[in-house]
């Protein structure tokens, strides 16, 4: 499996009340589980900076990760940026 990092930034339309974010996150999670069974969620973090959330996922098929990112965009009203990640040790071994 390959590792991917999905960065998300909330739009002003994502939620009106910060407490509503829990419902949005649950809806996005349920849709990804239903539509992207090949994507395994490893971790999610709230972050400070240019993005609001970073998700670390694994998948064999990059198209499934692309679809998951589109679900985040559509259901979560977010912008996303997705990157492929290589574990540091494996990267060094490939040099």
C-alpha positions as CSV (number, residue, x, y, z in Angstrom):
1,X,0.0,0.0,0.0
2,X,1.1,3.5,-0.7
3,X,0.8,6.4,1.8
4,X,-1.0,9.7,0.9
5,X,-1.3,12.9,2.8
6,X,-4.6,14.9,2.2
7,X,-4.5,18.5,3.4
8,X,-7.9,20.2,3.8
9,X,-8.9,23.9,4.3
10,X,-12.4,24.7,5.4
11,X,-14.4,27.2,3.4
12,X,-16.6,29.7,5.1
13,X,-19.5,27.5,4.1
14,X,-18.2,24.3,5.8
15,X,-20.1,25.1,9.0
16,X,-21.9,28.1,10.7
17,X,-21.2,27.0,14.3
18,X,-18.0,25.2,15.2
19,X,-20.0,22.5,16.9
20,X,-21.6,21.6,13.6
21,X,-18.2,20.4,12.3
22,X,-18.7,17.1,14.1
23,X,-21.7,16.3,11.9
24,X,-19.9,17.3,8.7
25,X,-16.9,15.2,9.6
26,X,-19.1,12.2,10.3
27,X,-20.9,12.6,7.0
28,X,-17.7,12.9,5.0
29,X,-16.2,9.8,6.9
30,X,-19.3,7.8,6.1
31,X,-19.3,8.6,2.4
32,X,-15.6,7.8,2.1
33,X,-16.1,4.4,3.8
34,X,-19.0,3.7,1.5
35,X,-17.5,4.9,-1.8
36,X,-13.8,4.3,-1.2
37,X,-13.4,0.9,0.5
38,X,-9.8,0.6,-0.6
39,X,-8.7,3.7,1.3
40,X,-7.5,2.9,4.8
41,X,-7.5,5.9,7.2
42,X,-4.4,6.0,9.4
43,X,-4.6,9.4,11.2
44,X,-6.3,12.8,11.1
45,X,-4.9,15.9,12.7
46,X,-6.3,19.4,13.2
47,X,-3.4,21.7,12.3
48,X,-2.6,25.4,12.4
49,X,-1.3,27.2,9.3
50,X,-2.3,27.2,5.7
51,X,-4.6,24.1,6.1
52,X,-7.0,23.1,8.9
53,X,-6.8,19.3,8.7
54,X,-4.2,16.7,7.6
55,X,-5.3,13.2,6.9
56,X,-2.9,10.3,6.5
57,X,-4.3,7.4,4.4
58,X,-3.1,4.3,2.6
59,X,-4.4,2.8,-0.6
60,X,-3.3,0.6,-3.5
61,X,-5.2,2.6,-6.0
62,X,-4.5,6.3,-6.3
63,X,-7.9,6.8,-8.0
64,X,-9.6,5.9,-4.7
65,X,-7.6,8.6,-2.9
66,X,-8.5,11.1,-5.6
67,X,-12.2,10.1,-5.1
68,X,-11.8,10.5,-1.3
69,X,-10.4,14.0,-1.8
70,X,-13.3,14.9,-4.0
71,X,-15.7,13.6,-1.3
72,X,-14.0,15.9,1.2
73,X,-14.3,18.8,-1.2
74,X,-18.0,18.1,-2.0
75,X,-19.4,17.0,1.3
76,X,-17.0,18.9,3.5
77,X,-17.0,22.2,1.5
78,X,-13.2,22.2,1.7
79,X,-10.3,22.7,-0.7
80,X,-7.8,19.9,-0.7
81,X,-4.2,19.2,-1.7
82,X,-3.1,15.6,-1.9
83,X,0.5,14.3,-1.9
84,X,2.1,10.8,-2.2
85,X,4.4,10.1,0.7
86,X,7.3,7.7,1.0
87,X,8.4,6.5,4.5
88,X,11.8,8.1,5.2
89,X,13.6,4.8,5.7
90,X,12.4,3.4,2.4
91,X,13.3,6.6,0.7
92,X,16.9,6.4,2.0
93,X,17.2,2.8,1.0
94,X,16.2,3.7,-2.5
95,X,19.2,6.1,-2.9
